[in-house]
Amino acid sequence: MPHIDDESLALNALGEDVLDPEQRAHLDACPTCTRTVRDLARVTARVRPRTPEPELVPPDPTVWARVHAELGLTDVPAVPAPGQVTAGSGPAGAGEAHDAATDELSARRARRSWLPALVAACTALVLGLVGGVLWERRTLEPDETTIASAVLDPLPAWAGSSGEAVLQTTAEGRREIVVSVDAPAPAGTFREVWLLKPDVSGLVSLGVLEGDQGRFDVPEGLDVAAYSVVDVSEEHLDGDPAHSGDSVVRGSFET
Ligand SMILES: [Zn+2]
């Protein structure tokens, strides 16, 4: 019998059981092959990590099927079952026992090669489940409930401007007014949002409107039915906290 091929000797030195009985008998008797294995083993012992590589166990086929079903994938990729692999990875002309050994080796390699895909699929599954749960919670518990809305019409000096106000309650029970205004913003001025009584006998400031839209808390206990008018004023940096008298847009809540 000729000497054992280099690949089989190398795998044998790495601790893989790839030799058939005939090769094993040859190895026991042949000083040349024995020396080769010993030299290879010495080299691999130096480069190999001290901790053994963890053995990867293939999951039950139903796991893959469930992952696939959960992700709504249509085509199921072929997952090689142990022993069901293509031939040709081992030395030619070897016996049946040798085939079984290389088959097992190839199957192990195949399992490693599709493992990243399974990990990716499981990650996607987890992310999908988390996203679904968050989406469901948002759907079941809306953050705000709209109570009333108001169209804000421009005052004569601000013709062409417009606005809208929406009265909402938050999930925590607070009242908020979301104000949006479409109007020119001259330099050196700012906007302030107010609630006032229709007869202007009462006036409450909600705060400064930055930009085109703002969200304002309604003071606890304030009767919005009485203070039903939303007013947005043009204010100057003059240090006077009172309403400037220059209203841009104004409108009443309608439930
Ligand atoms: Zn030999």
Boltz pocket constraint, residues with backbone or C-beta under 6 A from the ligand:
constraints:
  - pocket:
      binder: B
      contacts: [[A, 2], [A, 3], [A, 4], [A, 26], [A, 30], [A, 31], [A, 32], [A, 33], [A, 34]]
      max_distance: 6.0
